[in-house]
């Protein structure tokens, strides 16, 4: 089963992940060939990223203070005491060592180095946090979204396949009164090049589809889309 990327998207989750990863790497025995310089660099990166989040939060709070101060100056109650402007005070704990940009580029390079080591296995990967969680797809709720256009003298159909194998495409055209299976599609585009039922007569074509996994229809039927040709 496919897995998600091991690095979280949210910054606050990456901070937690980074601490787990550093702790794991720092605890690896010498046989892993991770030198002290790499561990120190990882520690500095962790500290810098952690403080950047604390600093950003302090700035956000200060912005709110500035907004309140501005509103008070604009329309506050009468007073003989002049209002002082807010003064930003950086949060404590600023790292003594600055780092260069690209913290998570360096992290992914180190992860790659670790995974190439003969000692690496799934148990180690879980300790380090470098194995993503399994992607669980609820196929019962999936619904194709079809889009149509008329290009080059034929109907051009597109959809997003996602985690499925394709779609079962049904069509009803012209004077037909029921949908019938037109084809199964594994690519994300399909060109309907069939001639009209009556040559020289315009007709409306309607399409609907189900997603398909291993040649079996899954999920919810798409909305019916139609086009004149």
CORFEN-V879474 format. One record per helix or strand of 3 or more residues. SS is the DSSP state (~ for helix, > for strand). FROM is the first residue (numbers start at 0). TO is the last residue. If there is no record, write none. Layout:
SS FROM TO
SS FROM TO
This chain:
~ 10 25
~ 29 31
~ 35 74
~ 102 115
~ 121 127
~ 138 140
> 146 150
> 153 157
> 165 172
> 179 184
> 188 191
> 203 212
> 215 217
> 224 227
